[in-house]
């Protein structure tokens, strides 16, 4: 008998926006493993809500996306745990891993995802950990993530969490409860579930506000992100709203948290590119413009003004070091390649100055690089 969430694994054609999170996951895991595999520590990859591995029409899911990158970039260095509560999903995924000869490094686990997180968190040592959490609905309480937020700062931990905040509107029953003031026994379980999922009842401030739904959701996602960083460990965070179409309702909020600034750079590009490519295809896929890249339609004039302002605020920073505060304040608004083009154009026009001499060890040719120091025009 079909169960909640089963329809998701039939075909992604029924929910094409889910491919955006797959693209982001693939980009993130690839870049993450390319960097982390250079360290001495063993690597642990955890997919707490793995699913069967493929859809019924054969499209790969998160386990195969993760395994594909791990086998290319960290073969023999990693152990991956793919958790399923549903036995049929567990069996299918296990058979796929065994057929591909991966069962030694990719382990299918039959368990409740959040419960397993509690178990494995107790066994962690010095390993580098990447945790992917993509539940159906809001089915992972914040408390299960807390052990990963409190690891020693000597170890590497990265989280990628898919949060279905729109489900909060249904569970909060804003109208039926009169903004939470009149709660019946029937509705109280939904409110308690929200409090567990978000790690407190602060969600009420946002969900019961008079703002538009998308604004309420984004404010809640930002506060959730802030709480991921509140221990002072995973301080680099970002939120990526994924819509069905431009201007439409948001389906997911994909949130990352890491202790390394490189994750900020990686996720900014991966999320900006994946979302804009998908939305452009949704708009232009059946038109004469379908063969034109989404990049060709980008208006980046605002980026020039942003760069000038940040050079004035942070004079003497290198091109690489200036990029981080820009994306922290303008996450997903611009890509790194757009930023580099903007810096070059501004230096050529004299609106900002590169003080790194041509022919120096930091700048051997006229071409700008990440080590070039930028100053405002005097």
Rosetta blueprint (number, residue, H / E / L):
1 X L
2 X L
3 X L
4 X L
5 X L
6 X H
7 X H
8 X H
9 X H
10 X L
11 X L
12 X H
13 X H
14 X H
15 X H
16 X L
17 X L
18 X H
19 X H
20 X H
21 X H
22 X H
23 X H
24 X H
25 X H
26 X H
27 X H
28 X H
29 X H
30 X H
31 X H
32 X H
33 X H
34 X H
35 X H
36 X H
37 X L
38 X L
39 X L
40 X L
41 X L
42 X L
43 X E
44 X E
45 X E
46 X E
47 X E
48 X L
49 X L
50 X L
51 X L
52 X L
53 X L
54 X E
55 X L
56 X L
57 X L
58 X L
59 X L
60 X E
61 X L
62 X H
63 X H
64 X H
65 X H
66 X H
67 X H
68 X H
69 X H
70 X H
71 X H
72 X H
73 X H
74 X L
75 X L
76 X L
77 X L
78 X E
79 X E
80 X E
81 X E
82 X E
83 X E
84 X E
85 X L
86 X L
87 X H
88 X H
89 X H
90 X H
91 X H
92 X H
93 X H
94 X H
95 X H
96 X H
97 X H
98 X H
99 X H
100 X L
101 X L
102 X L
103 X L
104 X L
105 X L
106 X E
107 X E
108 X E
109 X E
110 X E
111 X L
112 X L
113 X H
114 X H
115 X H
116 X H
117 X H
118 X H
119 X H
120 X H
121 X H
122 X H
123 X H
124 X L
125 X L
126 X L
127 X L
128 X E
129 X E
130 X E
131 X E
132 X E
133 X E
134 X L
135 X L
136 X L
137 X L
138 X L
139 X L
140 X L
141 X L
142 X H
143 X H
144 X H
145 X L
146 X H
147 X H
148 X H
149 X H
150 X L
151 X L
152 X L
153 X L
154 X L
155 X L
156 X L
157 X E
158 X E
159 X E
160 X E
161 X E
162 X E
163 X E
164 X L
165 X L
166 X L
167 X H
168 X H
169 X H
170 X H
171 X H
172 X H
173 X L
174 X L
175 X L
176 X L
177 X L
178 X L
179 X L
180 X L
181 X L
182 X L
183 X L
184 X L
185 X H
186 X H
187 X H
188 X H
189 X H
190 X H
191 X H
192 X H
193 X H
194 X H
195 X H
196 X H
197 X H
198 X H
199 X L
200 X L
201 X L
202 X L
203 X H
204 X H
205 X H
206 X H
207 X H
208 X L
209 X L
210 X L
211 X L
212 X L
213 X H
214 X H
215 X H
216 X H
217 X H
218 X H
219 X H
220 X H
221 X H
222 X H
223 X H
224 X H
225 X H
226 X H
227 X H
228 X H
229 X L
230 X L
231 X L
232 X L
233 X L
234 X L
235 X L
236 X E
237 X E
238 X E
239 X E
240 X E
241 X E
242 X E
243 X E
244 X L
245 X L
246 X L
247 X L
248 X L
249 X L
250 X E
251 X E
252 X E
253 X E
254 X E
255 X E
256 X E
257 X E
258 X E
259 X L
260 X L
261 X H
262 X H
263 X H
264 X H
265 X H
266 X H
267 X H
268 X H
269 X H
270 X H
271 X H
272 X H
273 X H
274 X H
275 X H
276 X H
277 X H
278 X H
279 X H
280 X H
281 X H
282 X H
283 X H
284 X H
285 X L
286 X L
287 X L
288 X L
289 X L
290 X L
291 X L
292 X L
293 X L
294 X H
295 X H
296 X H
297 X H
298 X L
299 X L
300 X L
301 X H
302 X H
303 X H
304 X H
305 X H
306 X H
307 X H
308 X H
309 X H
310 X H
311 X H
312 X H
313 X H
314 X L
315 X L
316 X L
317 X L
318 X E
319 X H
320 X H
321 X H
322 X H
323 X H
324 X H
325 X H
326 X H
327 X H
328 X H
329 X H
330 X L
331 X L
332 X L
333 X L
334 X L
335 X L
336 X H
337 X H
338 X H
339 X H
340 X H
341 X H
342 X H
343 X H
344 X H
345 X H
346 X H
347 X H
348 X H
349 X H
350 X L
351 X L
352 X E
353 X E
354 X E
355 X L
356 X L
357 X L
358 X L
359 X L
360 X E
361 X L
362 X L
363 X E
364 X L
365 X L
366 X L
367 X L
368 X L
369 X L
370 X L
371 X L
372 X L
373 X E
374 X E
375 X E
376 X E
377 X L
378 X L
